[in-house]
Each structure stands twice: as structure tokens, then as C-alpha cells.
Amino acid sequence: MNNINENLENTIREALRTEESRENLPTMLEDLQPFDLANILPEFEKSEQLSLMSVLPANMVADALEYMEPVQQYWFLFHLGEPFAREVLNGMSSDIIVDFFAAIHPRQAERLTQWLPEEYQTKVRSLMSYPENTAGGLAIVEYVAARQNWTAEQALAHVRKIGNEAEIVSYVFVLDAAGRLVGVVSLRELILADPKTKLAEFMNSSLISVNANTDQEEVARVITQYDLVALPVVDGSGRMVGIITVDDVLDVVEEEATEDIQLLGGSQPLDEPYMQAGFFSLYRKRIWWLLILFVAQAFTSNILRHYEGVLSEVISLALFIPLLIGTGGNAGSQASTLVIRALAVGEVTVRDFARIVWRESRLGLLLGLTMAVATFLRALTIGGSIDLGITVAATVVTIVAVSSTVGAGIPIVGRRLGIDPAVLASPVITTIIDSAGLFIYFEFARHILHISS
């Protein structure tokens, strides 16, 4: 713990000792960020945590709870006392509440739902009907909406009335009588407009929105691509479900990047931070991929067994097996990583399959030719014959070209089949490259070195 946190902890602990000093804590901590409050709480005993939270304003406690895990959120709401806990729950963002309710027992969630206003309960239940990783699951209902037949003056009065409860007031979303999203007006346009002008006359009807069932990756791409502060979410009938703000998208981007990196490493994605994951949870997440890759490597063993005769005649061929397989794997990983990222950010689509494969096959050939020169010289420096050098060089050219092509194509095939490209990248490419690489190597050896086995 750094000195600032340590000093703050000591100050808080000292203030908690007497009733009089405890009452001064809200003033002492008014400049403390919610994240910092959530981060420092674990340093205190449970009783001290409750004492501290119970004297802070409900909105401050609500903001801090948004940075905690569901089990911690429920513990505080259960122990803070119902009247205060109700106020805290109602101060939390709707997307946080939805994630929280989805993570706890349904009976617990139903009990806490009753603490919300009736209209808010309906909105929360609606958001909970959408899968977690979709636009509907990410949406929040704290936005400013107005009817298209309202005047600018009426809309501004509405902003003043509910603005404190909204996530953002920069934009007012315009709805028709059926609740369908028909336009958007910026706060600047609203202030500058003639007070008697109806919103329908100056709203922007060419707005960008997403369906509630849209995947969160696509949501992140849309917000990033169009530099949006908030993205409206609509249902199949065009009715407004909620909005997704840019700060929520940053969490999505981090989550998706973490998941892809873990999949690329040959491990199932973790459901929690690494240090919070249980020992056997880490074991379960990793053992299955290791077993799958182990079985996949059986193909490599079978190929080596099949070409035992070739190896026995030219023992020096064995020296280059790790180099060739490693080079092929590296080339395949380069291509797959680039394509997976391009797919993730929308730079390429499944329709670009032929162009990408053609591009990577040519690039792989050029890379292979360059590597072949280095490999040929390496074979000569260790005392190998020219024929051995040609064998290894020809193999490198072919393996790198095949690896680049396969590495680029498999992620796109995975996307077409509805499978996360990162899932296929590691096991499939490893299996294909290792097996194909050995087969290519020994076949070149048989023909170039004139081995009859």
C-alpha cells in the first residue's frame, strides 16, 4: 500500500472510533473518488466497513458499490439496514443493477427488485430479459427522452426536472407517441432553438442506433467508429430500450481483449480477475485445452513414426525439426493475430475471405523465400550438404506460405461458423502446421536426398 492510502486508512480508522468524529467523515471524504473508496474498503474489518458506509451519503455509497463484485454489493445492501440500503440501490446505475441481479440468487434479486419504484422495476426487468453480452444487457435507462410534439421550452423544463437522475444530459432522445425512437436533439440545439418550436421541426432524424440483441463487440465498434458519447438501443419495434455510454464501452473493450488474449494462449477465459480466481478454477480453465492440444499432437507423433526410415538414413534431418515447426507456428500466429484483430475492429469481414487468403499466401511466399536463405546458410554452417540445405530451405518456403494462408483463413472460417476466431487460432493452427510441416519436410527429404524409405 502506498503512503497516501496508508495515511487515509489511518485517518478513517481514527475517525471511526468516536461518534463525534465519525459524523465528520462525509466532509473529510467528499473529494474521494468512488473507485478509491471501493479500493480501500477491504483494508478495514467488516464492522469498520459498515460503520464507514452507514455515515456516508447514499449516492456516494451507491457509486462505490458499482466498483465491487456482486457478492460484496449484496453483503453491504443486506447489512446496511433496509431504509438506507433502499436509497443506495436506487442510486446505482441501471446497467449495474441488472448485472448485479443476474449474478445473485433469483429470490434475492426479486426481493431487492421490490425496493425499486414500480416503473423502474419494469425497466430493469426488461433489461434483464436480454443476454448479458448484448446491447440490451449493457443499456441503462437513465436518459432524457422527450416527445416529438413537445416544444423546445417543454423539453428544457423536462431536462431541468429529471437531469440530475440522467447519466448524460448532452442529448435528448425524441420519441413518438408509441415510444419509438425518431430523432435526437443536442442540449446546445435545444437551448438555441426558439422556445415555441416543436422538436420534430429541428431534431436530427438520421441518428445511429443498435438493436437490443446486438453483440457487445459490435456495439463497441459502432461507438468507436462514429465517435459517439451515447448510443441509443431499440427493440425490434424501434421502441427505446436505453442508451449505452462510452465509459461502458471501454469496459467491454477491455473485457473482450482480455478474453481473446486468454483464448489465444490456449486457456478458457476467466470469469474473474486472476488473483481472485480459485486454484482449482484455474486448473479447470487450463487443463481441457492442454488435453485437446495433447491429443492433437498425436498426429505429429504418427508422422514421425511413419518417417522413421527417412530419419534413420539422414540423422541430421532431426536437427531442423524444431526450427521448421517453430517457424511455421510463428508465421501462422502472425497471420491469425492480425486477421483476428482486423475482424474484431471491423476492418475486414467474412466476405473478404478470398482477398485475405490470396494476400497472405503471397506474403507467406515472400517471407518464406527470405527465411529460406537464412535456413540454407544455417544448414551449411553446421556441416550439412548442399542437398540438405536445399531440402530445409524448400521446406521453409512451403511451410511459411502454408502457415500464413491457414493462419489467415481459419479465423474467418470460425467467424462464418459463429465460433470466436480466437478459440480456433491456437489448437487448430498448431495441429495443422505441426502435422503438415513434418509431412512436407520428410517428403522433400525423400525426393531431394533420394531416400527410398
C-alpha positions as CSV (number, residue, x, y, z in Angstrom):
1,M,0.0,0.0,0.0
2,N,1.4,3.5,-0.9
3,N,1.8,6.1,1.8
4,I,-1.3,8.2,0.6
5,N,-3.6,5.2,1.1
6,E,-2.0,4.2,4.3
7,N,-2.4,7.7,5.7
8,L,-6.0,7.8,4.5
9,E,-6.7,4.5,6.1
10,N,-5.3,5.6,9.4
11,T,-7.3,8.8,9.3
12,I,-10.5,6.9,8.6
13,R,-9.8,4.3,11.3
14,E,-9.1,7.1,13.8
15,A,-12.4,8.9,12.9
16,L,-14.4,5.7,13.3
17,R,-13.5,5.4,17.0
18,T,-15.9,8.1,18.3
19,E,-19.4,9.1,17.3
20,E,-18.5,12.8,17.0
21,S,-15.5,12.3,14.6
22,R,-17.5,9.7,12.6
23,E,-20.0,12.3,11.8
24,N,-17.2,14.4,10.1
25,L,-16.3,11.6,7.7
26,P,-18.6,12.7,4.9
27,T,-16.9,16.1,4.8
28,M,-13.5,14.5,5.1
29,L,-14.1,12.1,2.2
30,E,-16.2,14.3,-0.1
31,D,-13.3,14.6,-2.6
32,L,-12.5,10.8,-2.5
33,Q,-13.3,9.1,-5.8
34,P,-15.8,6.2,-5.7
35,F,-13.2,3.8,-7.1
36,D,-10.7,4.8,-4.5
37,L,-13.3,4.3,-1.7
38,A,-14.2,0.8,-3.1
39,N,-10.5,0.0,-3.4
40,I,-9.6,1.0,0.2
41,L,-12.6,-0.7,2.0
42,P,-11.0,-4.2,2.1
43,E,-8.3,-2.8,4.3
44,F,-10.8,-2.5,7.1
45,E,-12.7,-5.0,9.3
46,K,-16.2,-5.8,8.3
47,S,-17.6,-3.8,11.2
48,E,-15.5,-0.8,10.3
49,Q,-16.7,-1.0,6.7
50,L,-20.3,-0.9,7.8
51,S,-19.7,2.0,10.2
52,L,-18.0,3.9,7.4
53,M,-20.6,3.3,4.8
54,S,-23.5,4.0,7.1
55,V,-22.4,7.6,7.7
56,L,-21.7,8.4,4.1
57,P,-24.3,9.9,1.7
58,A,-26.3,7.2,-0.1
59,N,-25.2,8.4,-3.5
60,M,-21.6,8.1,-2.5
61,V,-22.1,4.6,-1.3
62,A,-24.0,3.7,-4.5
63,D,-21.2,5.0,-6.7
64,A,-18.6,3.0,-4.6
65,L,-20.7,-0.2,-4.9
66,E,-20.6,0.0,-8.6
67,Y,-16.9,-0.9,-8.5
68,M,-17.4,-4.0,-6.3
69,E,-18.2,-7.6,-7.1
70,P,-21.9,-8.8,-6.8
71,V,-21.2,-10.7,-3.6
72,Q,-19.8,-7.6,-2.0
73,Q,-22.7,-5.5,-3.2
74,Y,-25.2,-7.8,-1.8
75,W,-23.4,-8.1,1.5
76,F,-23.5,-4.3,2.0
77,L,-27.1,-4.0,1.0
78,F,-28.0,-6.8,3.3
79,H,-26.2,-5.3,6.3
80,L,-26.7,-1.6,5.9
81,G,-30.3,-1.6,7.0
82,E,-33.3,-1.6,4.7
83,P,-34.2,2.1,4.6
84,F,-30.7,3.2,3.8
85,A,-30.0,0.2,1.6
86,R,-33.1,1.0,-0.5
87,E,-31.8,4.5,-1.1
88,V,-28.4,3.1,-2.0
89,L,-29.8,0.6,-4.5
90,N,-31.9,3.3,-6.2
91,G,-28.8,5.4,-6.6
92,M,-27.0,2.7,-8.6
93,S,-27.0,2.8,-12.4
94,S,-29.5,0.5,-14.1
95,D,-26.8,-1.5,-16.0
96,I,-25.0,-2.2,-12.7
97,I,-28.3,-3.2,-11.1
98,V,-29.0,-5.6,-14.0
99,D,-25.6,-7.2,-13.8
100,F,-25.9,-7.4,-10.0
101,F,-29.4,-9.0,-10.1
102,A,-28.2,-11.5,-12.8
103,A,-25.3,-12.6,-10.6
104,I,-27.2,-13.3,-7.4
105,H,-29.9,-15.9,-6.5
106,P,-33.2,-15.2,-8.2
107,R,-35.0,-15.0,-4.9
108,Q,-32.5,-12.4,-3.6
109,A,-32.9,-10.4,-6.9
110,E,-36.7,-10.5,-6.7
111,R,-36.6,-9.2,-3.1
112,L,-34.3,-6.3,-4.0
113,T,-36.3,-5.5,-7.1
114,Q,-39.2,-4.7,-4.8
115,W,-37.1,-1.9,-3.4
116,L,-37.2,-0.1,-6.7
117,P,-40.1,2.2,-7.9
118,E,-42.7,0.3,-9.8
119,E,-41.9,2.0,-13.2
120,Y,-38.2,1.4,-12.6
121,Q,-38.9,-2.3,-11.8
122,T,-40.5,-2.7,-15.2
123,K,-37.5,-1.1,-17.0
124,V,-35.0,-3.3,-15.0
125,R,-36.9,-6.5,-15.7
126,S,-37.0,-5.5,-19.4
127,L,-33.2,-5.1,-19.5
128,M,-32.7,-8.4,-17.6
129,S,-34.6,-10.2,-20.4
130,Y,-31.6,-9.6,-22.8
131,P,-28.4,-11.7,-22.7
132,E,-25.6,-10.3,-20.7
133,N,-23.2,-9.6,-23.7
134,T,-25.8,-7.8,-25.8
135,A,-26.7,-4.1,-26.3
136,G,-29.9,-4.7,-24.2
137,G,-27.8,-6.2,-21.4
138,L,-25.4,-3.2,-21.4
139,A,-28.1,-0.5,-21.7
140,I,-29.1,1.9,-19.0
141,V,-32.4,3.6,-18.6
142,E,-31.2,6.9,-17.0
143,Y,-31.5,9.1,-20.1
144,V,-33.5,12.1,-21.1
145,A,-36.4,11.5,-23.5
146,A,-39.0,13.8,-24.9
147,R,-42.0,13.6,-27.2
148,Q,-41.6,14.9,-30.8
149,N,-44.6,17.2,-30.4
150,W,-43.1,19.0,-27.4
151,T,-41.7,22.4,-27.8
152,A,-38.1,23.3,-27.0
153,E,-39.4,25.1,-23.9
154,Q,-41.2,22.0,-22.7
155,A,-38.2,19.8,-23.4
156,L,-35.8,22.1,-21.5
157,A,-38.2,22.1,-18.5
158,H,-38.1,18.3,-18.6
159,V,-34.3,18.3,-18.6
160,R,-34.3,20.5,-15.5
161,K,-36.7,18.2,-13.8
162,I,-35.0,14.9,-14.3
163,G,-31.5,15.9,-15.4
164,N,-29.9,15.0,-12.1
165,E,-31.1,11.4,-12.4
166,A,-29.8,11.0,-16.0
167,E,-26.5,9.5,-17.0
168,I,-26.0,12.2,-19.5
169,V,-27.9,15.4,-20.4
170,S,-25.9,16.3,-23.5
171,Y,-28.6,14.7,-25.8
172,V,-32.3,14.4,-25.6
173,F,-33.8,11.4,-27.4
174,V,-37.0,12.1,-29.2
175,L,-39.8,9.6,-29.2
176,D,-43.1,9.3,-31.0
177,A,-46.4,8.5,-29.2
178,A,-45.7,4.8,-29.3
179,G,-42.3,5.2,-27.6
180,R,-40.3,4.6,-30.8
181,L,-37.1,6.5,-31.3
182,V,-37.5,9.0,-34.1
183,G,-34.7,11.5,-33.5
184,V,-32.2,13.2,-31.2
185,V,-31.5,16.8,-30.2
186,S,-28.4,18.0,-28.6
187,L,-28.6,20.2,-25.5
188,R,-26.9,23.0,-27.4
189,E,-29.6,22.9,-30.2
190,L,-32.3,22.8,-27.5
191,I,-31.0,25.9,-25.8
192,L,-30.6,27.9,-29.0
193,A,-33.9,26.9,-30.6
194,D,-37.0,29.1,-30.5
195,P,-38.8,28.1,-27.3
196,K,-42.1,27.6,-29.2
197,T,-40.6,25.4,-31.9
198,K,-41.5,21.7,-31.8
199,L,-38.7,19.1,-31.5
200,A,-40.0,17.4,-34.7
201,E,-39.0,20.5,-36.6
202,F,-35.3,20.6,-35.7
203,M,-34.4,17.2,-34.4
204,N,-31.8,15.0,-36.2
205,S,-33.7,12.0,-37.6
206,S,-30.7,10.4,-39.2
207,L,-29.4,9.0,-35.9
208,I,-27.4,5.9,-35.3
209,S,-28.8,3.2,-33.0
210,V,-28.4,-0.6,-32.4
211,N,-30.9,-3.4,-31.8
212,A,-31.1,-4.6,-28.2
213,N,-29.8,-8.1,-29.4
214,T,-26.7,-6.7,-31.0
215,D,-23.5,-8.3,-29.7
216,Q,-21.4,-6.1,-27.4
217,E,-18.4,-6.2,-29.7
218,E,-20.5,-4.7,-32.5
219,V,-21.7,-2.0,-30.1
220,A,-18.1,-1.1,-29.2
221,R,-17.2,-0.9,-32.9
222,V,-20.2,1.4,-33.7
223,I,-19.4,3.8,-30.8
224,T,-15.7,3.9,-31.7
225,Q,-16.3,4.2,-35.4
226,Y,-18.8,7.2,-35.1
227,D,-17.2,8.8,-32.0
228,L,-20.4,8.7,-30.1
229,V,-20.9,9.8,-26.5
230,A,-24.0,7.7,-26.1
231,L,-25.6,5.1,-28.4
232,P,-29.4,4.6,-28.3
233,V,-30.7,1.0,-28.0
234,V,-34.0,0.0,-29.5
235,D,-36.1,-3.2,-29.6
236,G,-37.4,-4.9,-32.7
237,S,-40.3,-2.4,-33.0
238,G,-38.0,0.6,-32.8
239,R,-39.0,1.4,-29.2
240,M,-36.4,2.9,-27.0
241,V,-34.8,0.4,-24.6
242,G,-32.0,2.6,-23.2
243,I,-28.6,4.0,-24.0
244,I,-25.0,2.8,-23.9
245,T,-22.4,5.3,-22.9
246,V,-18.8,5.4,-24.0
247,D,-17.5,4.6,-20.5
248,D,-19.5,1.3,-20.6
249,V,-17.9,0.5,-24.0
250,L,-14.4,0.9,-22.5
251,D,-15.2,-1.9,-20.1
252,V,-16.5,-4.0,-23.0
253,V,-13.3,-3.4,-25.0
254,E,-11.1,-4.4,-22.0
255,E,-13.3,-7.5,-21.4
256,E,-13.2,-8.7,-25.0
257,A,-9.5,-8.0,-25.4
258,T,-8.8,-10.0,-22.2
259,E,-11.0,-12.9,-23.3
260,D,-9.3,-13.0,-26.8
261,I,-5.8,-12.9,-25.2
262,Q,-6.7,-15.8,-22.9
263,L,-8.1,-17.8,-25.7
264,L,-5.1,-17.2,-27.9
265,G,-3.0,-18.5,-25.1
266,G,-4.9,-21.8,-25.1
267,S,-7.0,-21.2,-22.0
268,Q,-10.7,-20.8,-21.3
269,P,-11.5,-17.1,-20.4
270,L,-11.5,-16.4,-16.6
271,D,-14.7,-15.3,-15.1
272,E,-12.9,-13.1,-12.5
273,P,-9.6,-11.4,-12.1
274,Y,-6.6,-13.7,-12.0
275,M,-5.7,-13.2,-8.3
276,Q,-9.3,-13.7,-7.3
277,A,-9.7,-16.9,-9.3
278,G,-9.6,-20.1,-7.2
279,F,-6.8,-22.6,-7.6
280,F,-9.0,-25.3,-9.0
281,S,-10.9,-22.8,-11.2
282,L,-7.6,-22.0,-12.9
283,Y,-6.9,-25.7,-13.2
284,R,-10.3,-26.4,-14.9
285,K,-9.9,-23.5,-17.3
286,R,-6.5,-24.7,-18.5
287,I,-6.5,-28.5,-18.3
288,W,-9.0,-29.1,-21.1
289,W,-7.1,-27.1,-23.6
290,L,-3.9,-28.9,-22.6
291,L,-5.6,-32.2,-23.1
292,I,-7.0,-31.2,-26.5
293,L,-3.6,-30.0,-27.7
294,F,-2.0,-33.2,-26.3
295,V,-4.4,-35.3,-28.4
296,A,-3.8,-33.0,-31.4
297,Q,0.0,-33.6,-31.1
298,A,-0.7,-37.3,-31.6
299,F,-0.8,-36.6,-35.3
300,T,2.8,-35.3,-35.1
301,S,3.9,-38.5,-33.4
302,N,2.2,-40.6,-36.0
303,I,4.0,-38.7,-38.8
304,L,7.4,-39.1,-37.1
305,R,6.8,-42.8,-36.7
306,H,5.8,-43.1,-40.3
307,Y,9.0,-41.5,-41.5
308,E,11.4,-43.3,-39.1
309,G,13.2,-44.8,-42.0
310,V,14.0,-41.4,-43.5
311,L,15.3,-40.1,-40.2
312,S,17.5,-43.2,-39.7
313,E,19.2,-42.7,-43.0
314,V,19.9,-38.9,-42.5
315,I,20.1,-38.3,-38.8
316,S,20.9,-34.6,-39.4
317,L,17.3,-34.1,-40.6
318,A,16.2,-34.2,-36.9
319,L,18.3,-31.1,-36.1
320,F,15.9,-28.9,-38.1
321,I,12.5,-30.3,-36.9
322,P,12.2,-27.8,-34.0
323,L,13.3,-24.9,-36.2
324,L,10.9,-25.7,-39.0
325,I,7.9,-26.3,-36.8
326,G,8.6,-23.2,-34.7
327,T,9.0,-21.1,-37.9
328,G,5.7,-22.4,-39.2
329,G,3.9,-21.8,-35.9
330,N,5.3,-18.2,-35.7
331,A,4.2,-17.4,-39.2
332,G,0.7,-18.8,-38.6
333,S,0.4,-16.9,-35.3
334,Q,1.4,-13.7,-37.0
335,A,-1.3,-14.0,-39.7
336,S,-4.0,-15.2,-37.4
337,T,-3.4,-12.5,-34.8
338,L,-3.6,-9.8,-37.5
339,V,-6.7,-11.2,-39.0
340,I,-8.4,-11.8,-35.6
341,R,-7.8,-8.2,-34.6
342,A,-9.0,-6.9,-38.0
343,L,-12.2,-8.9,-37.6
344,A,-12.7,-7.6,-34.1
345,V,-12.5,-3.9,-35.1
346,G,-14.5,-4.4,-38.3
347,E,-11.6,-3.7,-40.7
348,V,-12.4,-7.0,-42.6
349,T,-15.5,-9.3,-42.8
350,V,-16.2,-12.8,-43.9
351,R,-16.8,-11.5,-47.4
352,D,-13.1,-10.6,-47.6
353,F,-12.0,-14.3,-47.2
354,A,-10.7,-14.8,-50.7
355,R,-8.8,-11.4,-50.8
356,I,-7.2,-12.1,-47.4
357,V,-6.1,-15.7,-48.2
358,W,-4.7,-14.5,-51.6
359,R,-2.8,-11.7,-49.9
360,E,-1.4,-13.8,-47.1
361,S,-0.4,-16.7,-49.4
362,R,1.7,-14.3,-51.5
363,L,3.1,-12.6,-48.4
364,G,3.9,-16.0,-46.9
365,L,5.8,-17.0,-50.0
366,L,7.9,-13.8,-49.9
367,L,8.6,-14.3,-46.1
368,G,9.4,-18.0,-46.8
369,L,11.9,-17.1,-49.5
370,T,13.7,-14.7,-47.2
371,M,13.7,-17.3,-44.4
372,A,14.9,-20.0,-46.8
373,V,18.2,-18.0,-47.4
374,A,18.9,-17.9,-43.7
375,T,18.0,-21.6,-43.3
376,F,20.1,-22.7,-46.2
377,L,23.2,-20.9,-44.8
378,R,22.4,-22.4,-41.3
379,A,22.5,-25.9,-42.8
380,L,25.8,-25.3,-44.4
381,T,27.4,-23.8,-41.3
382,I,26.7,-27.0,-39.2
383,G,28.3,-29.1,-41.8
384,G,25.3,-30.2,-43.8
385,S,25.4,-31.0,-47.5
386,I,24.1,-28.7,-50.2
387,D,21.2,-31.1,-50.8
388,L,20.3,-31.0,-47.1
389,G,20.4,-27.2,-47.3
390,I,18.1,-27.2,-50.3
391,T,15.7,-29.6,-48.5
392,V,15.4,-27.4,-45.5
393,A,15.2,-24.2,-47.5
394,A,12.4,-25.6,-49.7
395,T,10.6,-26.8,-46.7
396,V,10.7,-23.4,-45.0
397,V,9.3,-21.7,-48.1
398,T,6.4,-24.1,-48.3
399,I,5.7,-24.2,-44.5
400,V,5.7,-20.4,-44.1
401,A,3.4,-20.0,-47.1
402,V,1.0,-22.6,-45.9
403,S,1.1,-21.4,-42.3
404,S,0.4,-17.8,-43.3
405,T,-2.5,-18.9,-45.5
406,V,-4.0,-21.2,-42.9
407,G,-3.4,-18.7,-40.1
408,A,-5.3,-16.1,-42.1
409,G,-8.2,-18.3,-43.2
410,I,-9.1,-20.2,-40.1
411,P,-10.3,-17.2,-38.0
412,I,-12.6,-16.1,-40.9
413,V,-14.0,-19.6,-41.2
414,G,-14.6,-19.6,-37.4
415,R,-16.4,-16.3,-37.7
416,R,-18.6,-17.7,-40.5
417,L,-19.5,-20.7,-38.4
418,G,-20.3,-18.5,-35.4
419,I,-17.3,-19.5,-33.4
420,D,-15.0,-17.0,-31.7
421,P,-11.9,-16.8,-34.1
422,A,-9.6,-16.8,-31.1
423,V,-10.9,-20.2,-30.0
424,L,-9.7,-21.8,-33.2
425,A,-6.5,-20.0,-33.6
426,S,-4.3,-21.8,-31.1
427,P,-5.3,-25.5,-31.2
428,V,-6.3,-25.8,-34.9
429,I,-3.4,-23.8,-36.3
430,T,-0.9,-25.7,-34.1
431,T,-2.2,-29.1,-35.2
432,I,-2.3,-28.2,-38.9
433,I,1.1,-26.6,-39.0
434,D,2.9,-29.2,-37.0
435,S,1.5,-32.1,-38.9
436,A,1.6,-30.5,-42.3
437,G,5.1,-29.2,-41.7
438,L,6.6,-32.6,-40.8
439,F,4.9,-34.2,-43.8
440,I,6.2,-31.5,-46.2
441,Y,9.7,-31.8,-44.7
442,F,10.1,-35.5,-45.0
443,E,8.6,-35.7,-48.5
444,F,11.1,-33.1,-49.7
445,A,13.8,-35.1,-48.0
446,R,12.8,-38.3,-49.7
447,H,12.9,-36.7,-53.1
448,I,15.8,-34.3,-52.8
449,L,18.1,-36.6,-50.8
450,H,16.9,-39.7,-52.8
451,I,15.9,-41.7,-49.7
452,S,13.9,-44.7,-50.6
453,S,12.4,-45.4,-47.1
